[in-house]
Amino acid sequence: MLSYWEKQSLLQYDMIIVGSGIVGLSTAASIKEKSPEIRVLVLERAVLPTGASTKNAGFACIGSLTEILDDLKCNAEDQVLDLVQLRYEGLNKLRVRLSDEKIRYATNGSYELIQEADKDCLKELDRMNDLLFPILKARAFTPADEKLREFGFSSEHAAHLIRNNFEGELHTGEMMRALIDHCLRLGIEIKTGCEAIIIEENRGQVQVVVQHHYLKEEISFTANKVAVCTNAFTKQFYPEMDLKPGRGQVLITEPIVDLPFKGIFHFDKGFYYFRAVENRVLFGGGRNIDIQGETTTDFRFNEKIREDLVNKLREIILPGISFKVSDWWAGIMAFGETKVPVLEKRSDRIFMGVRMGGMGVAIGSAIGEKLANMMLKV
Ligand SMILES: Cc1cc2nc3c(=O)[nH]c(=O)nc-3n(C[C@H](O)[C@H](O)[C@H](O)COP(=O)(O)OP(=O)(O)OC[C@H]3O[C@@H](n4cnc5c(N)ncnc54)[C@H](O)[C@@H]3O)c2cc1C
């Protein structure tokens, strides 16, 4: 049973954001940066953010050559370019807001490994550079085969290397730490252990109902406006929407003496990605070998994919180098029929920013900014 005082003073906000991943926190930050007088609450269901934002690989990407070529096969050119623009804008916003030093942003090189059988994509380099030039004002892709010997990848899988000059890497943990600190400095309240179970409009306000675990009763926060930033978990509120969860598994090795490469790398159209983290290798992906099994919000591991990742690490990335895996984890992404994220006004008071795919580090801050602008419009 809540007290009179609690009901009077602790449940009312101007705006509530549901979900404390990069999108939820960026939305809250953008609102507060523009209108410091607004009282903003972020509700997170778990002790820590528990989706993708604290689980990802920390690639700051605008898109690899084969990924963009692939996107162009099934999407209009304008749509593909809009996504590159969004990633570019989002990364700039993230870096300016939090600083490169705090998020440990670095540009140690970003490369795509190309097998001999796929080398036709190299013929598209100039066309793709011309296409992206109006956004980036410089050439994005350059051949980098001269690095192959130094990096030591299996030549069967890496016959060619393409460098992307607009990508970088960051420390995911430090990025989220800095974003949380930034929100706290702005005066945003973040409550964890608060799973929203109902979000509904009622008498000119929005009620967000959460379970009070200790009192074992439901309590209702109210706000003028609410943003739903629950990414892969949004179907709990909107079961009809076009959204599929996608689990991603990642490993990190113990430190490796004389690791021969630095930077971030992709192969198989971005389905696999790896990077050096200090002198360890972080390696993830492989959803494509069991798409159905990975269409889940379950954080448990898929043994088939774990085996595949270890084999590829041994055969492609570190041939002849001994390594030990020190950690595994999984995170959940959200996908739809298209790669375009969902940024929507569901009603005059309920807004939504979800379905970030594998791009949320890049686009999260831009989506947060757009969502905040929508919410602040009278
Ligand atoms: C393994 C992996 C690697 C990735 N690598 C990269 C990368 O290198 N670069 C890149 O750009 N992107 C990458 N991504 C994608 C990126 O991490 C996501 O797109 C991004 O984090 C999505 O952010 P979000 O805030 O929308 O969602 P999330 O981070 O999933 O946040 C949603 C939050 O909502 C909370 N929530 C859910 N339901 C409720 C509820 N009912 N009440 C309250 N809270 C709730 C969840 O606990 C969660 O904290 C990767 C993702 C994974 C899984």
The ligand as an SDF file (V2000), in Angstrom:
LIG
                    3D

 53 58  0  0  0  0  0  0  0  0999 V2000
   25.8800   -9.0560  -29.7800 C   0  0  0  0  0  0  0  0  0  0  0  0
   25.5140   -7.7210  -30.3440 C   0  0  0  0  0  0  0  0  0  0  0  0
   26.4760   -6.9770  -31.0270 C   0  0  0  0  0  0  0  0  0  0  0  0
   26.1440   -5.7240  -31.5600 C   0  0  0  0  0  0  0  0  0  0  0  0
   27.1240   -4.9690  -32.1080 N   0  0  0  0  0  0  0  0  0  0  0  0
   26.8320   -3.7240  -32.5400 C   0  0  0  0  0  0  0  0  0  0  0  0
   27.8590   -2.8720  -33.0100 C   0  0  0  0  0  0  0  0  0  0  0  0
   29.0230   -3.2310  -32.9850 O   0  0  0  0  0  0  0  0  0  0  0  0
   27.5150   -1.6570  -33.4800 N   0  0  0  0  0  0  0  0  0  0  0  0
   26.2040   -1.2270  -33.4950 C   0  0  0  0  0  0  0  0  0  0  0  0
   25.9380   -0.1120  -33.9790 O   0  0  0  0  0  0  0  0  0  0  0  0
   25.2300   -1.9940  -32.9820 N   0  0  0  0  0  0  0  0  0  0  0  0
   25.5080   -3.2100  -32.5040 C   0  0  0  0  0  0  0  0  0  0  0  0
   24.5290   -4.0000  -31.9850 N   0  0  0  0  0  0  0  0  0  0  0  0
   23.1560   -3.4600  -31.9580 C   0  0  0  0  0  0  0  0  0  0  0  0
   22.9590   -2.4320  -30.8520 C   0  0  0  0  0  0  0  0  0  0  0  0
   23.5480   -2.8980  -29.6600 O   0  0  0  0  0  0  0  0  0  0  0  0
   21.4590   -2.1940  -30.6830 C   0  0  0  0  0  0  0  0  0  0  0  0
   20.9020   -1.8080  -31.9230 O   0  0  0  0  0  0  0  0  0  0  0  0
   21.1730   -1.1010  -29.6530 C   0  0  0  0  0  0  0  0  0  0  0  0
   21.8530   -1.3570  -28.4650 O   0  0  0  0  0  0  0  0  0  0  0  0
   19.6750   -1.0090  -29.4060 C   0  0  0  0  0  0  0  0  0  0  0  0
   19.4830   -0.0650  -28.4060 O   0  0  0  0  0  0  0  0  0  0  0  0
   18.0450    0.1510  -27.7550 P   0  0  0  0  0  0  0  0  0  0  0  0
   18.1760    1.1750  -26.7130 O   0  0  0  0  0  0  0  0  0  0  0  0
   17.0410    0.3550  -28.8430 O   0  0  0  0  0  0  0  0  0  0  0  0
   17.6540   -1.2780  -27.1640 O   0  0  0  0  0  0  0  0  0  0  0  0
   18.1980   -2.0790  -25.8960 P   0  0  0  0  0  0  0  0  0  0  0  0
   19.6130   -1.8030  -25.6350 O   0  0  0  0  0  0  0  0  0  0  0  0
   17.8040   -3.4810  -26.1020 O   0  0  0  0  0  0  0  0  0  0  0  0
   17.3850   -1.4390  -24.7180 O   0  0  0  0  0  0  0  0  0  0  0  0
   16.0410   -1.7630  -24.4450 C   0  0  0  0  0  0  0  0  0  0  0  0
   15.9010   -1.7210  -22.9440 C   0  0  0  0  0  0  0  0  0  0  0  0
   14.5180   -1.8300  -22.6100 O   0  0  0  0  0  0  0  0  0  0  0  0
   14.4320   -2.5970  -21.4230 C   0  0  0  0  0  0  0  0  0  0  0  0
   13.0410   -3.0910  -21.3410 N   0  0  0  0  0  0  0  0  0  0  0  0
   12.4690   -4.0160  -22.1380 C   0  0  0  0  0  0  0  0  0  0  0  0
   11.1780   -4.1850  -21.7780 N   0  0  0  0  0  0  0  0  0  0  0  0
   10.9520   -3.3500  -20.7340 C   0  0  0  0  0  0  0  0  0  0  0  0
    9.8140   -3.0580  -19.9350 C   0  0  0  0  0  0  0  0  0  0  0  0
    8.6330   -3.6580  -20.1160 N   0  0  0  0  0  0  0  0  0  0  0  0
    9.9150   -2.1530  -18.9400 N   0  0  0  0  0  0  0  0  0  0  0  0
   11.0980   -1.5040  -18.7110 C   0  0  0  0  0  0  0  0  0  0  0  0
   12.2270   -1.7450  -19.4500 N   0  0  0  0  0  0  0  0  0  0  0  0
   12.1360   -2.6550  -20.4530 C   0  0  0  0  0  0  0  0  0  0  0  0
   15.4740   -3.6810  -21.6140 C   0  0  0  0  0  0  0  0  0  0  0  0
   15.8250   -4.2850  -20.3930 O   0  0  0  0  0  0  0  0  0  0  0  0
   16.6150   -2.8840  -22.2510 C   0  0  0  0  0  0  0  0  0  0  0  0
   17.5140   -2.3730  -21.2940 O   0  0  0  0  0  0  0  0  0  0  0  0
   24.8230   -5.2460  -31.4370 C   0  0  0  0  0  0  0  0  0  0  0  0
   23.8570   -5.9660  -30.7420 C   0  0  0  0  0  0  0  0  0  0  0  0
   24.2020   -7.2050  -30.1960 C   0  0  0  0  0  0  0  0  0  0  0  0
   23.1730   -7.9870  -29.4430 C   0  0  0  0  0  0  0  0  0  0  0  0
  1  2  1  0
  2  3  1  0
  2 52  2  0
  3  4  2  0
  4  5  1  0
  4 50  1  0
  5  6  2  0
  6  7  1  0
  6 13  1  0
  7  8  2  0
  7  9  1  0
  9 10  1  0
 10 11  2  0
 10 12  1  0
 12 13  2  0
 13 14  1  0
 14 15  1  0
 14 50  1  0
 15 16  1  0
 16 17  1  0
 16 18  1  0
 18 19  1  0
 18 20  1  0
 20 21  1  0
 20 22  1  0
 22 23  1  0
 23 24  1  0
 24 25  2  0
 24 26  1  0
 24 27  1  0
 27 28  1  0
 28 29  2  0
 28 30  1  0
 28 31  1  0
 31 32  1  0
 32 33  1  0
 33 34  1  0
 33 48  1  0
 34 35  1  0
 35 36  1  0
 35 46  1  0
 36 37  1  0
 36 45  1  0
 37 38  2  0
 38 39  1  0
 39 40  1  0
 39 45  2  0
 40 41  1  0
 40 42  2  0
 42 43  1  0
 43 44  2  0
 44 45  1  0
 46 47  1  0
 46 48  1  0
 48 49  1  0
 50 51  2  0
 51 52  1  0
 52 53  1  0
M  END
$$$$
